[in-house]
Amino acid sequence: MAHGNNVDIAIVGGGLVGASLGCALAPLIQQRGLRVAVIEAAALAEADLDGYQPSFDARASAIAQGSRWHFQTLGVWPEMARQAQPISLIHVSEQGRLGATRLTAEELGVEALGYVLPNAWMGQVLHARLAELELDWHCPAKVEHIAPQADGHRLVLSDGHEITAALTLLADGGRSGLKEQLGIASHAVPYEQSAVIANLEVSKPHRGVAFERFTSNGPLALLPLGRDRMELVWTQASGTEDAILGLDDAEFLTRLQQVFGERAGRFRRVGRRHAYPLSLVTAEEVVRPGLAVLGNAAHALHPVAGQGFNLALRGVMDLVSSLEKGLAAGRGPGDMATMQDFEARRAQDRRNVIRFSDGLIRLFGITNPVLSHARAGGLVGLNLTGPLRRTLARRAMGLER
């Protein structure tokens, strides 16, 4: 289907979304001979799955049960599972209120509500799979210029190559400036918050429990990692994060313990701390002829509900389904009918997830005392109302859209 510097598909970004996309395209590469290029700016480390040892500070992501099934389809879950921490229970509470909600895997009839995996491990497993495929790798390389043309897009790379791609997939996180080059605007709504991220050692085994606690500053989440380690996502009002980052370890742990309490035990050690500002960012266009925008380049969400990567992975799988349908009908990879089919599959799911995660932040960000009591009552009520609990939980797990 392709020759010379022409490719059928160019994936811009070889991170978790781009690498998952490359793996998902494997059947089309192998069965239809699609030529696929991957352009990644960061040099990749050699994937050493047997020698992998997560560092104390390794960043991690919560993946939903639905995402686990997608990884199973891609053939990478058996390896990923070696470092996966199942979530057996999610405990949701509000600081200063008695209400709480507990969702269990047993109640919902699944082996886990989700899994927490080190990002580096997911990346290594995905890249080990990509190494088995016939791909045109450009790494490290950046797309310096992109321009539409009659048969797709022309990409000028920093490694001196130029590529013409029938379909270009932007999975670069949205920070490369490529959307701007193409005139694709993004709508950004700042939350006036920053997320402080760190790993913690706790005094007792977490037993697979994940915590979500809503505080006066914003939500605080703890995700289970190894037996006595958890990942912290602690929201701070914008402008206050530097003070939190500047605390010494003992002061930081004391402050956190005061806010969170001791339901997870005592916090004994904290790793490196990082902070980044939070906004709801959505691309105003996600498809054009010969172009689709995926992952954080399409939608950057608040991390409170852990939905960002899971939403992106569903997008990856839907895109490949649309491509399979289009190719079977004799259409080229970048045909606008195929892109419109992809967008039709994605639109409702994307709206639902954005409404869910954004609404959660805004609901718990209001300090009206009457509403605070209503929220607490809602948490208690949700703990008692089986059908509603199960519907919300299944949606959060990616099992319903």
C-alpha positions in Angstrom: 0.0 0.0 0.0 3.0 2.3 0.5 6.4 3.0 -0.9 9.4 5.3 -0.5 8.7 7.9 2.2 4.9 7.3 1.9 3.2 5.5 4.8 -0.4 4.6 5.4 -0.4 5.7 9.0 1.9 8.0 11.0 1.6 7.9 14.8 3.0 11.0 16.3 4.0 10.1 19.9 5.2 6.7 21.2 4.0 7.1 24.8 1.3 4.9 26.4 -1.4 6.0 24.0 0.7 5.9 20.8 2.3 2.6 21.8 -1.1 1.1 22.6 -2.3 2.3 19.2 0.7 0.7 17.4 -0.1 -2.6 19.2 -3.8 -2.4 18.2 -2.8 -1.9 14.6 -0.9 -5.2 14.6 -3.6 -7.2 12.7 -3.9 -4.6 10.0 -0.1 -4.4 9.7 0.2 -8.2 9.4 -2.9 -9.0 7.4 -3.2 -5.9 5.1 0.4 -4.9 4.9 -0.2 -1.4 6.2 3.0 0.6 6.5 3.0 2.4 9.9 5.5 5.0 11.1 6.0 5.9 14.8 7.6 9.3 15.6 8.7 9.7 19.3 10.7 12.6 20.7 12.2 10.8 23.7 14.9 8.1 23.2 13.5 4.7 24.3 15.3 2.5 26.8 15.8 -1.1 25.9 12.7 -3.1 27.1 14.1 -5.5 29.8 10.9 -7.3 31.0 12.8 -9.9 33.1 15.2 -7.4 34.7 12.6 -4.7 35.4 12.6 -3.3 39.0 10.2 -0.4 39.8 11.8 2.4 41.7 10.2 3.8 44.8 9.3 7.0 42.8 7.9 5.3 39.7 4.8 7.0 38.5 1.7 4.8 38.1 -1.7 4.8 36.5 -5.0 3.3 37.5 -6.5 1.3 34.6 -10.1 0.3 34.5 -11.3 -3.3 34.2 -12.4 -2.5 30.7 -8.8 -1.4 29.8 -7.5 -4.7 31.2 -9.7 -6.5 28.7 -8.5 -4.2 25.9 -4.9 -5.1 26.9 -5.9 -8.7 26.9 -7.1 -8.3 23.3 -3.8 -6.7 22.3 -2.0 -9.7 23.8 0.0 -7.8 26.4 -2.0 -8.3 29.5 -0.1 -11.5 30.7 3.1 -9.5 30.9 1.5 -6.4 32.3 -0.2 -8.4 35.1 3.2 -9.3 36.5 3.4 -5.7 38.0 -0.3 -5.0 38.3 -1.8 -4.3 41.7 -5.5 -5.2 41.7 -8.0 -2.7 43.3 -10.3 -4.7 45.5 -12.2 -1.8 47.2 -12.6 1.9 46.6 -13.3 4.1 49.6 -14.8 7.5 48.9 -15.2 10.1 51.7 -15.4 13.8 52.4 -13.2 15.5 55.0 -15.3 16.6 58.0 -18.3 14.6 57.1 -19.5 11.1 58.2 -20.7 10.0 54.8 -18.7 7.4 52.9 -19.1 5.1 50.0 -17.4 1.7 49.6 -17.4 -0.1 46.3 -16.0 -3.7 46.2 -15.0 -6.0 43.4 -16.9 -8.9 45.1 -20.2 -6.9 45.1 -19.8 -6.2 41.3 -18.9 -9.7 40.4 -15.4 -8.9 39.0 -12.0 -10.0 40.1 -10.9 -6.4 40.5 -12.4 -2.9 40.2 -9.2 -1.9 38.3 -5.5 -2.2 38.5 -2.6 0.1 39.3 0.5 -0.3 37.0 3.8 1.6 36.9 3.8 3.7 33.8 7.4 2.6 32.9 6.3 -1.0 33.1 3.3 -0.5 30.8 5.6 1.3 28.4 8.2 -1.5 28.4 5.6 -4.2 27.8 4.0 -2.2 24.9 7.3 -1.4 23.3 8.4 -5.0 23.6 5.3 -5.9 21.6 6.0 -3.1 19.0 9.5 -4.5 18.5 7.9 -7.6 17.0 6.0 -5.6 14.4 7.2 -4.2 11.0 7.2 -0.5 11.9 9.1 2.6 10.6 10.6 4.0 13.8 11.8 7.6 14.0 13.2 7.9 17.5 14.3 10.2 18.9 12.7 12.6 16.4 10.1 15.4 16.5 7.6 16.5 13.8 8.9 20.0 13.1 6.3 20.9 10.5 3.0 19.3 9.4 0.9 20.4 6.4 -2.2 18.9 4.8 -2.0 17.9 1.1 -4.2 16.0 -1.3 -3.2 12.5 -0.2 -2.9 13.1 3.5 -0.3 15.1 5.4 3.4 15.9 4.9 5.5 15.6 8.0 9.0 17.1 8.3 11.0 15.4 11.0 13.9 16.6 13.1 16.0 13.6 12.0 16.0 14.9 8.4 13.3 12.6 7.1 10.1 13.8 5.4 7.0 11.5 5.4 3.7 11.6 3.6 1.0 9.8 5.6 -2.4 9.0 4.4 -3.5 9.1 8.0 -1.7 11.0 10.7 -2.6 10.3 14.4 -1.7 12.9 16.9 -1.0 11.1 20.2 1.7 13.5 21.4 0.0 14.9 24.5 -0.9 18.1 22.7 2.2 20.0 23.8 4.1 19.8 20.5 2.4 22.7 18.8 1.2 20.5 15.9 -2.5 21.2 16.6 -1.7 24.9 16.4 0.1 24.5 13.1 -3.0 22.8 11.7 -5.3 25.5 13.1 -7.0 23.2 15.6 -8.0 25.2 18.6 -8.3 23.8 22.2 -10.8 24.9 24.8 -9.2 25.2 28.2 -11.0 25.7 31.6 -8.5 26.1 34.4 -9.5 24.5 37.7 -7.3 26.9 39.6 -5.7 23.8 41.2 -2.4 21.9 41.0 -1.9 18.2 41.6 1.0 17.1 43.9 2.1 13.6 43.0 4.3 11.4 45.2 4.7 7.8 46.4 4.3 6.9 50.0 5.2 4.0 52.3 2.4 3.2 54.8 2.6 1.3 58.1 0.2 -1.5 57.2 -0.6 -3.5 54.1 -3.2 -1.6 51.9 -4.9 -4.9 50.9 -5.8 -3.4 47.5 -7.9 -0.5 48.8 -7.9 2.8 46.8 -9.0 5.9 48.6 -10.7 9.1 47.2 -11.1 11.8 49.8 -12.6 15.2 49.1 -11.0 18.0 51.1 -11.4 21.8 51.3 -8.5 22.2 49.0 -9.6 19.6 46.5 -9.6 15.8 46.1 -6.9 13.6 47.4 -6.4 10.1 46.1 -4.3 7.1 47.3 -3.7 4.2 44.9 -2.3 0.9 46.0 1.1 -0.1 44.6 3.4 -2.7 46.3 2.4 -4.3 49.6 3.2 -1.2 51.7 3.4 1.5 49.0 0.7 3.9 47.6 0.7 6.6 45.1 -0.6 10.0 46.2 -2.5 12.6 44.1 -3.1 15.6 46.3 -4.9 18.6 44.9 -3.8 22.0 46.0 -5.3 25.4 45.3 -3.2 27.2 42.6 -0.4 29.2 44.2 -0.1 27.0 47.3 1.6 24.0 45.8 5.1 25.5 46.2 4.6 25.7 49.9 3.6 22.0 50.0 6.6 21.0 47.8 8.9 23.0 50.1 8.0 21.2 53.3 10.6 18.7 54.5 9.5 15.0 54.4 8.4 14.9 58.1 6.4 18.1 57.8 4.8 16.9 54.6 3.8 13.6 56.1 2.4 15.3 59.2 0.3 17.7 57.1 -1.0 14.8 54.9 -1.9 12.7 57.9 -3.9 15.6 59.4 -5.9 15.9 56.2 -6.3 12.2 55.4 -6.5 10.6 58.9 -5.2 7.1 59.6 -7.6 4.8 57.7 -4.6 3.8 55.5 -2.3 3.6 58.5 0.6 5.9 59.3 2.6 7.5 56.5 6.2 6.6 57.1 8.1 7.7 53.9 7.6 10.0 50.9 9.4 10.0 47.6 10.1 12.8 45.2 7.2 15.2 44.9 6.1 16.8 41.6 3.3 19.3 40.9 1.5 20.2 37.7 -1.5 22.6 37.0 -4.9 21.2 36.3 -7.3 22.2 33.5 -10.0 20.6 31.5 -8.7 20.9 27.9 -10.6 19.7 24.9 -9.6 19.9 21.3 -12.3 21.7 19.2 -11.7 19.3 16.3 -10.6 15.7 16.7 -11.0 14.4 13.1 -10.3 15.8 9.7 -9.6 14.1 6.4 -6.4 12.1 7.0 -6.1 13.2 10.7 -7.3 12.1 14.1 -6.4 13.5 17.5 -6.1 11.1 20.5 -5.3 10.9 24.2 -4.3 14.1 26.0 -4.0 15.9 22.7 -7.8 15.4 22.4 -8.9 15.7 26.0 -6.9 16.4 29.2 -9.0 15.6 32.3 -8.7 16.2 36.1 -7.1 13.1 37.6 -9.7 12.8 40.3 -11.6 9.9 38.6 -8.6 8.3 36.9 -10.4 8.3 33.6 -7.9 10.0 31.2 -5.9 7.0 30.0 -8.9 4.7 30.1 -10.9 7.1 27.9 -7.9 7.3 25.5 -7.5 3.5 25.3 -11.2 3.1 24.3 -10.5 5.7 21.6 -7.6 3.6 20.3 -9.7 0.5 20.1 -12.6 2.4 18.4 -10.2 4.0 15.9 -8.9 0.6 14.9 -12.5 -0.8 14.5 -13.3 2.1 12.2 -10.2 1.5 10.2 -11.0 -2.2 9.8 -14.5 -1.3 8.6 -13.3 1.4 6.2 -10.6 -0.8 4.7 -13.1 -3.7 4.3 -15.3 -1.2 2.3 -12.4 -0.2 0.1 -11.7 3.1 1.7 -8.2 4.5 2.4 -7.0 4.9 6.0 -7.6 8.6 6.1 -10.9 8.7 4.3 -13.2 11.2 5.9 -16.1 8.6 6.1 -13.8 6.5 8.3 -12.9 9.4 10.4 -16.5 10.4 10.9 -17.3 6.8 11.8 -14.6 7.0 14.5 -15.9 10.3 15.8 -19.5 8.9 16.0 -18.2 6.0 18.1 -16.3 8.3 20.5 -18.5 11.4 21.0 -21.0 10.1 23.6 -18.4 8.3 25.7 -16.2 11.4 25.7 -19.0 13.6 26.7 -20.1 11.2 29.5 -16.6 11.0 31.0 -15.9 14.7 30.8 -19.3 15.4 32.4 -18.7 12.8 35.1 -15.2 13.9 36.1 -15.7 17.6 35.7 -19.0 17.5 37.6 -17.4 15.6 40.5 -14.8 18.3 40.9 -17.3 21.1 40.7 -19.8 19.4 43.1 -17.1 18.8 45.8 -15.5 22.2 45.2 -18.6 24.1 46.5 -18.3 24.9 50.2 -21.9 25.8 50.8 -22.7 24.1 54.2 -26.2 22.9 53.1 -24.7 21.3 50.0 -22.0 19.8 52.1 -24.6 18.0 54.2 -26.4 16.9 51.0 -23.2 15.5 49.6 -22.5 13.6 52.8 -26.0 12.2 52.7 -25.5 11.4 49.1 -22.4 9.4 49.9 -24.3 7.5 52.6 -27.2 7.0 50.3 -25.0 5.8 47.5 -23.6 3.2 50.0 -27.1 1.8 50.4 -28.5 2.0 46.9 -27.4 -1.0 45.0 -28.5 -0.4 41.4 -27.2 3.2 41.2 -23.9 2.2 42.8 -23.4 -0.6 40.3 -24.2 1.6 37.4 -21.8 4.3 38.4 -19.1 1.7 39.3 -19.5 -0.1 35.9 -19.2 3.2 34.1 -16.0 4.1 36.1 -14.6 0.7 35.3 -15.1 1.2 31.5 -17.7 -1.5 31.3 -20.5 0.8 30.3 -20.5 4.1 28.3 
